[in-house]
Amino acid sequence: MTLHRLIRTAAPAIAGAVVVCAAVALPAAAHASNIYPPTGSCQVSSATVAPGGTVDFLCRAGTFSADEAVTVTVRGDGGADARIGMVRFAISTASATVTSTPAGALAEVAITLPSTASGTYNIAAVSASSAGGTAAVSIEAADGSLPVTGLDSATTLGLWIGGGALVLTGAALAVAATLRRSAR
């Protein structure tokens, strides 16, 4: 048997083996991680709170393993001043470790937001064996109006001036190129 004939005969078998291996390996890769957070597993007592207010964060049973260490993290504008339980943090993101219940739930954790709080605060609970869950709290405006969520015109003035300068420069280059072509 020649080498050419051997390769021609073995090629379909090799291709078939690759397809079978891929068919077996792909489903296994899709199930490689089983620590996706269950939908709605954690919640807060109120979706909105006044600056300096306290919100209770909790996760339902089965979210974590029994008696497991769970890290609760608060992220937001001035999140360094948030207090989880009775602990105040001097870092940009406040976090604390609490223990889950024997049922795998996270009992209510009181989180006091800073008096200068604004915007939205994301609260997450994560453990070694579970992705846990998240919840968000929006800060009510002090005067009852909607909170400021964007930039004001004074902040964007420099962007408008810079953008206008770029447009004018592009237009000037286009006119110069057109005049140069028509002069030939």
C-alpha positions as a Markdown table, in Angstrom:
| # | Residue | x | y | z |
|---|---|---|---|---|
| 1 | Met | 0.0 | 0.0 | 0.0 |
| 2 | Thr | 1.4 | 3.4 | -1.0 |
| 3 | Leu | 1.6 | 6.4 | 1.3 |
| 4 | His | -0.8 | 8.3 | -0.9 |
| 5 | Arg | -3.4 | 5.6 | -0.8 |
| 6 | Leu | -3.0 | 5.2 | 3.0 |
| 7 | Ile | -3.6 | 8.9 | 3.5 |
| 8 | Arg | -6.6 | 8.9 | 1.2 |
| 9 | Thr | -8.1 | 5.9 | 3.1 |
| 10 | Ala | -7.3 | 7.3 | 6.6 |
| 11 | Ala | -8.5 | 10.9 | 6.0 |
| 12 | Pro | -12.2 | 10.2 | 6.3 |
| 13 | Ala | -11.7 | 8.2 | 9.5 |
| 14 | Ile | -9.6 | 11.0 | 11.0 |
| 15 | Ala | -12.2 | 13.6 | 10.1 |
| 16 | Gly | -14.9 | 11.4 | 11.6 |
| 17 | Ala | -12.9 | 11.0 | 14.8 |
| 18 | Val | -12.5 | 14.8 | 15.0 |
| 19 | Val | -16.3 | 15.4 | 14.5 |
| 20 | Val | -17.1 | 12.7 | 17.2 |
| 21 | Cys | -14.6 | 14.3 | 19.7 |
| 22 | Ala | -16.1 | 17.8 | 19.1 |
| 23 | Ala | -19.6 | 16.5 | 19.5 |
| 24 | Val | -18.7 | 14.9 | 22.8 |
| 25 | Ala | -16.5 | 17.8 | 24.1 |
| 26 | Leu | -18.8 | 20.8 | 23.3 |
| 27 | Pro | -21.7 | 19.9 | 25.6 |
| 28 | Ala | -19.2 | 19.2 | 28.4 |
| 29 | Ala | -17.7 | 22.7 | 27.9 |
| 30 | Ala | -21.1 | 24.3 | 28.0 |
| 31 | His | -21.7 | 22.8 | 31.4 |
| 32 | Ala | -18.2 | 23.6 | 32.7 |
| 33 | Ser | -19.4 | 26.3 | 35.2 |
| 34 | Asn | -22.4 | 25.7 | 37.4 |
| 35 | Ile | -22.1 | 28.8 | 39.6 |
| 36 | Tyr | -24.4 | 31.1 | 37.6 |
| 37 | Pro | -26.6 | 33.1 | 39.9 |
| 38 | Pro | -30.2 | 32.1 | 40.0 |
| 39 | Thr | -32.6 | 34.8 | 38.8 |
| 40 | Gly | -34.0 | 36.9 | 41.5 |
| 41 | Ser | -32.1 | 35.1 | 44.3 |
| 42 | Cys | -31.3 | 38.3 | 46.2 |
| 43 | Gln | -33.4 | 41.4 | 46.9 |
| 44 | Val | -33.5 | 44.6 | 48.9 |
| 45 | Ser | -36.3 | 45.8 | 51.2 |
| 46 | Ser | -36.9 | 48.9 | 49.1 |
| 47 | Ala | -35.8 | 49.7 | 45.5 |
| 48 | Thr | -35.4 | 53.4 | 46.5 |
| 49 | Val | -34.1 | 55.0 | 49.6 |
| 50 | Ala | -33.2 | 58.5 | 50.7 |
| 51 | Pro | -29.5 | 59.6 | 51.1 |
| 52 | Gly | -28.2 | 58.2 | 54.4 |
| 53 | Gly | -31.0 | 55.7 | 54.6 |
| 54 | Thr | -30.8 | 52.0 | 55.4 |
| 55 | Val | -31.9 | 49.1 | 53.2 |
| 56 | Asp | -32.0 | 45.4 | 54.1 |
| 57 | Phe | -30.4 | 43.0 | 51.6 |
| 58 | Leu | -31.2 | 39.3 | 51.7 |
| 59 | Cys | -31.0 | 36.2 | 49.6 |
| 60 | Arg | -33.4 | 33.3 | 49.5 |
| 61 | Ala | -32.7 | 29.7 | 50.7 |
| 62 | Gly | -30.6 | 27.6 | 48.4 |
| 63 | Thr | -28.6 | 30.5 | 47.0 |
| 64 | Phe | -25.6 | 29.5 | 49.0 |
| 65 | Ser | -24.3 | 26.3 | 50.7 |
| 66 | Ala | -25.2 | 25.9 | 54.4 |
| 67 | Asp | -23.2 | 28.0 | 56.8 |
| 68 | Glu | -21.0 | 29.3 | 54.1 |
| 69 | Ala | -18.9 | 32.6 | 54.2 |
| 70 | Val | -20.6 | 35.1 | 51.8 |
| 71 | Thr | -19.0 | 38.4 | 50.8 |
| 72 | Val | -21.5 | 41.2 | 50.5 |
| 73 | Thr | -20.3 | 44.2 | 48.4 |
| 74 | Val | -21.7 | 47.6 | 47.8 |
| 75 | Arg | -20.7 | 49.6 | 44.7 |
| 76 | Gly | -21.8 | 53.1 | 43.9 |
| 77 | Asp | -20.9 | 56.8 | 44.1 |
| 78 | Gly | -19.4 | 57.3 | 47.5 |
| 79 | Gly | -19.6 | 53.5 | 48.2 |
| 80 | Ala | -16.7 | 53.9 | 50.5 |
| 81 | Asp | -19.0 | 55.5 | 53.1 |
| 82 | Ala | -21.6 | 52.7 | 53.0 |
| 83 | Arg | -21.9 | 50.7 | 56.2 |
| 84 | Ile | -22.7 | 47.0 | 56.1 |
| 85 | Gly | -24.2 | 45.9 | 59.4 |
| 86 | Met | -22.4 | 48.3 | 61.8 |
| 87 | Val | -19.1 | 48.5 | 60.0 |
| 88 | Arg | -18.0 | 51.6 | 58.2 |
| 89 | Phe | -15.5 | 51.1 | 55.3 |
| 90 | Ala | -12.9 | 53.6 | 54.1 |
| 91 | Ile | -12.4 | 52.0 | 50.7 |
| 92 | Ser | -14.1 | 52.8 | 47.4 |
| 93 | Thr | -16.1 | 49.6 | 47.4 |
| 94 | Ala | -17.5 | 48.5 | 50.8 |
| 95 | Ser | -17.7 | 44.7 | 51.4 |
| 96 | Ala | -18.1 | 42.5 | 54.4 |
| 97 | Thr | -18.2 | 38.7 | 55.0 |
| 98 | Val | -21.3 | 37.2 | 56.6 |
| 99 | Thr | -22.4 | 33.6 | 57.1 |
| 100 | Ser | -25.3 | 32.0 | 55.3 |
| 101 | Thr | -28.0 | 30.2 | 57.2 |
| 102 | Pro | -28.2 | 26.3 | 57.4 |
| 103 | Ala | -30.8 | 26.5 | 54.6 |
| 104 | Gly | -28.3 | 28.4 | 52.3 |
| 105 | Ala | -30.1 | 31.7 | 52.6 |
| 106 | Leu | -28.6 | 35.1 | 53.5 |
| 107 | Ala | -30.5 | 36.6 | 56.4 |
| 108 | Glu | -31.2 | 40.3 | 56.3 |
| 109 | Val | -28.1 | 42.5 | 56.2 |
| 110 | Ala | -28.7 | 46.1 | 57.0 |
| 111 | Ile | -26.8 | 48.4 | 54.7 |
| 112 | Thr | -26.7 | 52.1 | 55.5 |
| 113 | Leu | -25.8 | 54.3 | 52.5 |
| 114 | Pro | -23.9 | 57.5 | 52.9 |
| 115 | Ser | -25.7 | 60.8 | 53.5 |
| 116 | Thr | -24.1 | 62.1 | 50.3 |
| 117 | Ala | -25.4 | 59.1 | 48.3 |
| 118 | Ser | -26.6 | 59.7 | 44.7 |
| 119 | Gly | -27.4 | 57.5 | 41.7 |
| 120 | Thr | -27.7 | 53.8 | 42.0 |
| 121 | Tyr | -25.9 | 51.3 | 44.3 |
| 122 | Asn | -25.3 | 47.7 | 43.2 |
| 123 | Ile | -25.2 | 45.2 | 46.0 |
| 124 | Ala | -23.8 | 41.7 | 45.3 |
| 125 | Ala | -23.4 | 38.6 | 47.4 |
| 126 | Val | -20.9 | 36.0 | 46.3 |
| 127 | Ser | -19.4 | 32.9 | 47.9 |
| 128 | Ala | -16.8 | 30.3 | 47.0 |
| 129 | Ser | -19.4 | 27.8 | 45.7 |
| 130 | Ser | -22.1 | 30.1 | 44.3 |
| 131 | Ala | -22.3 | 33.2 | 42.2 |
| 132 | Gly | -25.0 | 34.4 | 44.6 |
| 133 | Gly | -27.0 | 37.3 | 43.4 |
| 134 | Thr | -27.3 | 41.0 | 43.0 |
| 135 | Ala | -29.8 | 43.8 | 43.8 |
| 136 | Ala | -29.8 | 47.5 | 43.1 |
| 137 | Val | -31.0 | 50.5 | 45.1 |
| 138 | Ser | -31.6 | 54.0 | 43.6 |
| 139 | Ile | -31.3 | 57.1 | 45.7 |
| 140 | Glu | -34.3 | 59.4 | 45.9 |
| 141 | Ala | -33.7 | 63.1 | 45.1 |
| 142 | Ala | -33.8 | 65.2 | 48.3 |
| 143 | Asp | -36.4 | 67.6 | 46.9 |
| 144 | Gly | -38.6 | 64.8 | 45.4 |
| 145 | Ser | -37.5 | 65.5 | 41.8 |
| 146 | Leu | -35.8 | 63.1 | 39.6 |
| 147 | Pro | -32.1 | 62.4 | 40.3 |
| 148 | Val | -29.5 | 63.8 | 38.1 |
| 149 | Thr | -28.1 | 60.9 | 36.0 |
| 150 | Gly | -26.1 | 62.7 | 33.2 |
| 151 | Leu | -23.8 | 65.5 | 32.6 |
| 152 | Asp | -24.7 | 69.2 | 32.8 |
| 153 | Ser | -24.1 | 71.6 | 29.9 |
| 154 | Ala | -21.1 | 73.2 | 31.7 |
| 155 | Thr | -19.3 | 69.8 | 31.8 |
| 156 | Thr | -19.9 | 69.1 | 28.2 |
| 157 | Leu | -18.9 | 72.6 | 26.8 |
| 158 | Gly | -15.3 | 71.5 | 26.2 |
| 159 | Leu | -16.5 | 68.4 | 24.3 |
| 160 | Trp | -18.7 | 70.6 | 22.1 |
| 161 | Ile | -15.9 | 73.0 | 21.4 |
| 162 | Gly | -13.4 | 70.2 | 20.6 |
| 163 | Gly | -16.0 | 68.4 | 18.4 |
| 164 | Gly | -16.7 | 71.6 | 16.5 |
| 165 | Ala | -13.0 | 72.3 | 15.9 |
| 166 | Leu | -12.6 | 68.8 | 14.5 |
| 167 | Val | -15.6 | 69.3 | 12.1 |
| 168 | Leu | -14.2 | 72.6 | 10.9 |
| 169 | Thr | -10.8 | 71.2 | 10.4 |
| 170 | Gly | -12.2 | 68.3 | 8.4 |
| 171 | Ala | -14.3 | 70.7 | 6.3 |
| 172 | Ala | -11.3 | 72.9 | 5.6 |
| 173 | Leu | -9.2 | 69.9 | 4.5 |
| 174 | Ala | -12.1 | 68.8 | 2.2 |
| 175 | Val | -12.3 | 72.3 | 0.6 |
| 176 | Ala | -8.5 | 72.5 | 0.2 |
| 177 | Ala | -8.4 | 69.0 | -1.5 |
| 178 | Thr | -11.3 | 70.0 | -3.8 |
| 179 | Leu | -9.5 | 73.3 | -4.8 |
| 180 | Arg | -6.3 | 71.5 | -5.4 |
| 181 | Arg | -7.9 | 69.0 | -7.7 |
| 182 | Ser | -9.8 | 71.6 | -9.7 |
| 183 | Ala | -6.6 | 73.7 | -10.1 |
| 184 | Arg | -4.9 | 70.9 | -12.1 |
